[in-house]
Amino acid sequence: MSKSRTAAVFCGYSQQFTLDNGNRPGKLRANNTEVTRLLLISDDPQALTQFSTLSSAADFQVQHRAKAADARGALLAGVFDLCVFAPVRTSVELFHELTATRALVAGLQLVVIVPVGEGSETQQKLLAAGANLVLFQPMEQGSLISVLERLTGTGPTP
């Protein structure tokens, strides 16, 4: 199936999901196009801007929450294909949220995009806390899309 690049991005609570949509798990069909449902956990305005452009560049539907606990019900229901943490700074709270999210949904892909200035020690701690992948800012939009598509298996086939 060929994929079009016209999915919409929704931030906030404006989009309702049909959990039993007859498609393969984790995918939402919109205009006969598969979209990847991504939960963005962030307090960083730059991350919101970066992720808001995913709709025009790739088939992502993004929902934003300031904290993972705000999306607990949707996480338990299996609404999201991927969860990205993009904090302004790393903190103890980030590690707690990451650990709690991993415990809540063991199979969900968890990605953390750490701010400029963080190093491999932080990366190792985040991986130990449950992240599948840790990326470092600054992150070029095309590279971010490529990584997220590969992680979810929705990228172009080589």
C-alpha positions in Angstrom: 0.0 0.0 0.0 1.4 3.4 -0.9 1.2 6.1 1.8 0.2 9.6 1.2 1.8 12.4 3.2 -1.4 14.3 4.2 -2.2 13.3 7.8 -3.2 15.9 10.2 -1.6 16.7 13.5 -3.7 17.3 16.6 -2.3 18.9 19.8 -4.4 18.7 22.9 -7.6 16.8 23.4 -9.3 17.7 20.2 -9.0 14.3 18.5 -11.0 11.2 19.6 -9.7 7.8 18.6 -11.7 4.7 17.7 -9.9 1.9 19.5 -11.5 -0.9 17.6 -11.1 0.4 14.1 -10.7 -2.9 12.2 -7.1 -2.0 11.2 -4.0 -3.5 12.5 -3.3 -2.5 16.1 -1.7 0.9 16.7 -2.8 2.4 13.4 -5.6 4.8 12.7 -7.0 5.0 9.2 -7.7 8.6 8.0 -8.6 9.2 4.4 -7.3 5.7 3.5 -3.9 6.6 4.9 -2.1 5.0 7.8 -0.9 7.4 10.4 1.3 6.8 13.4 -0.2 8.0 16.6 2.5 9.7 18.6 2.2 11.0 22.2 4.5 14.0 22.9 5.3 14.6 26.5 7.0 18.0 26.7 7.3 21.3 28.5 9.5 22.7 25.7 7.8 25.2 23.3 10.4 24.4 20.6 9.5 20.7 20.7 5.9 21.6 20.2 6.8 23.7 17.1 9.1 20.9 15.8 6.5 18.2 16.2 3.6 20.3 14.9 5.2 20.2 11.5 5.2 16.4 11.3 1.8 16.3 9.6 3.1 18.0 6.5 6.3 16.0 6.4 5.1 12.5 7.5 2.1 10.5 8.5 2.0 11.3 12.2 -0.8 12.3 14.4 0.6 14.1 17.4 -1.1 14.6 20.8 0.7 16.7 23.3 0.6 16.4 27.1 2.8 18.2 29.6 3.0 15.0 31.7 2.6 11.3 30.9 0.1 11.0 33.8 -2.3 13.2 31.8 -2.4 10.5 29.1 -2.6 7.5 31.4 -6.0 6.3 30.2 -5.1 6.5 26.6 -1.7 4.8 27.3 -3.5 1.9 29.0 -6.0 1.6 26.1 -3.1 1.3 23.6 -4.0 4.4 21.7 -0.4 5.4 20.8 2.2 3.8 18.6 5.0 5.8 20.0 5.8 8.1 23.0 8.3 10.9 22.8 9.6 12.8 25.8 11.2 16.1 24.9 11.9 18.0 28.1 13.4 21.5 28.4 15.9 19.9 30.8 16.4 16.5 32.3 15.3 16.1 35.8 14.4 13.5 38.4 10.8 13.9 37.4 11.6 12.9 33.8 13.2 9.7 35.0 10.1 8.9 37.2 7.8 9.6 34.3 9.8 7.4 32.0 9.9 4.5 34.5 6.2 4.8 35.2 5.3 4.9 31.5 7.5 1.8 30.8 5.8 0.0 33.7 2.4 1.0 32.4 2.9 -0.1 28.8 5.8 -2.4 28.5 5.6 -2.7 24.7 5.3 0.9 23.7 8.3 2.5 22.0 9.7 5.3 24.3 12.0 7.9 22.8 13.7 10.7 24.8 15.1 13.8 23.0 17.5 15.3 25.5 18.4 19.0 25.5 21.7 20.5 24.4 24.5 19.9 26.9 23.5 16.4 28.0 26.0 13.6 27.5 26.4 9.8 27.4 25.9 9.5 31.2 22.4 10.9 30.9 21.8 8.7 27.9 22.7 5.6 29.9 20.5 6.6 32.8 17.5 7.2 30.5 18.0 3.8 28.7 18.2 2.1 32.1 14.9 3.9 33.1 13.1 2.4 30.1 13.8 4.5 27.0 14.2 2.5 23.8 16.1 5.3 22.2 17.7 8.6 23.3 18.4 11.3 20.8 20.3 14.6 21.3 19.2 18.1 20.4 19.7 19.8 18.0 17.8 17.4 15.8 17.2 18.1 12.2 13.5 17.6 11.2 14.3 15.1 8.4 16.5 13.0 10.6 13.9 13.0 13.3 11.2 11.8 10.9 13.5 9.1 9.5 14.3 7.8 13.0 10.6 7.8 14.1 9.5 6.1 10.9 12.1 3.4 11.3 11.2 2.9 14.9 7.5 2.4 14.1 8.1 0.4 10.9 6.4 3.0 8.7 9.4 4.3 6.9 9.9 3.8 3.2 11.2 0.4 2.2 14.8 0.6 0.9 
